[in-house]
Structure formats: structure tokens, C-alpha cells
Amino acid sequence: MVQLRHAPLDVSFAALSDPTRRGILERLGQADASITDLAETFQMTLTGMKKHVGVLEQAGLVTTAKVGRVRTCRLGLRRLEEEAAWIERYRQLWDARFDVLDEIVAELNRGDKSKDRKERPTP
Amino acid sequence: MRNPTTVERTSEREIVVTRTFNGPAHVVFEAWSRPEYIKRWWVPSSFGMTFVSCEADVRTGGTYRFVFSHPAAEQPMAFFGRYIDVTPPSRIVWTNEEGADGPISTVTFEEKDGQTLLVLRELYPSKQALDDAIASGSTGTSGASEQFELLDELLVSLASP
């Protein structure tokens, strides 16, 4: 995959060398989870879990996002790749909207011109 | 002629969308702001969503409320806010209030030689707000499957000698 070519593999290997971190990935493969959920599942302190999640985040295997007061972890692309993918999807959305807006502008333009023709007949 | 659409993150807090239209600014403004036209262009058919209702009072101090349904969603989704500044035919500024930390959106229509350059700026209250919008926007099915493919590939490469 394209993403892998740019991913620092040694960082990913280091992240995956730990059985707890592999467990976290398996868990997140089933569903997103908060740091608190993960700490409970793996019977670990919040601080310890934050460190593990930090290593996985650095490796681009997990992303976190704050929703309200809870930081949710999920399997994820590295942030820059994720942002590029989001921007491209956003561009496609606006591009599709603007294609329809184009049609409406063309219709309105024709309306404008027919009005002009009524006022000033073309020779 | 179909003109290209560009999207760029211009700062930690801002996303900018641009497109040129083949018509004067007052026409693009009208197409953008009248509810009967908004219903046609805001939800592209390829996105599988349909308008349930569309109210837009595009005047300074006016409000809007767009309600959509999608086959995959149990409940219709509502998007709403206020028009902070409306200056026909060149500028519309509105809020996005359906979630916390929504952006302030500013669209400008700049006419030159019979064409109109549309620039839409979405300014989020903080870097975190925009980062979170991006992160939550990629929890969709296509994003998730890419992530699983990435993970699959990593696990395969780990298993090989």
C-alpha cells in the first residue's frame, strides 16, 4: 500500500513488539475505545495506557480524537495521510456540489440572456 | 466548461475551497442562496442523501436549517445556524451550530470578465477543533477499510521471516 512506503517501519515494528500494544490493536479492531476503557480492559493505570497509546500513535497505527471530555482511540492512518485523505474527500463533495451549481448558474444565465433579448432584439 | 475545485488547509484553523463559475456574481449568489436551488446542489445525488426540509433565510440575522435523510441513518440529520453577514452579491457569512466547535463559514463571490471566483473559508475556533473534525470525518466505512488494510499488511510483514 502507498501509505506503507512512507511509514517509518522501524517505529511500527517497535510499537508492535509489545504484547500489550498488540492486544490494544486487536481490541480497537473490534471497536473504538477510550483510554479509560483500555486501561480497565488491560488492568493498567491511565498513565501507563496513555504511554502505550502514545507509542501506537507515533507509529501511525492508532489515532485519537477528543469527543466532549473523552479521548477516543481507534485504528488509524498517520495524521498527515489521514488529513490528505479527508481533504480529498471534502474536495470531491464540493466538486460534486459545484457541478450542480454550475448547471443552475447556466440555467439562470440563459434566463438573463432571454430577458436581454426581449429588451434588445438581436440583429 | 467545467472548472476545477481546490481544497486547501491554509492554516491550523482554516480550510479554503475555491471554484470559478461561468457567470456573473449576482447569478452565482442567487444560485447559492435560494432554497429551491440549495435543495438541488447542497446534497449531490452520489452521496445518497436526500433533503427532508430546507429552510434558509439568507439575510443578515436570518437562520437556516437543513434536514437530510440517508438510508444508513436511522434518524434524519439536521444542520443549522445563523447568517451573520449577508452582502449581495459578494459575501455570505454563517455559523454552523449543529455541533460544538463548528466553524464560521465565509463565502465570497468575486466577478472578473463575466466569470465569478467563489472562495469558501471555514474558520474553526481552534486547531484541535479542525483536527477533530478531520478525525471524526474519517471514521466512515471507506476510511476504516483503508485502516484495516494497512494493519493487515503490517501484520503480514511482521509474520514473514
Interface residues (C-beta under 8 A of the other chain):
Chain A: M1 Q3 L4 L9 S12 F13 L16 L25 G29 D32 L61 T63 T64 A65 K66 V67 G68 R74 L75 G76 L77 R79 E82 E83 A85 W86 I87 E88 R89 Y90 R91 L93 W94 D95 A96 R97 F98 D99 V100 L101 D102 I104 V105 A106 L108 N109 D112
Chain B: R2 N3 T5 T6 V7 E8 R9 I15 V17 R19 F21 N22 G23 V27 V28 E30 A31 W32 Y37 R40 W41 W42 P44 S46 F47 A100 L118 L120 Q128 D131 D132 I134 A135 S136 G137 S138 T139 S142 G143 A144 E146 Q147 F148 E149 L150 L151 E153 L154 S157 L158
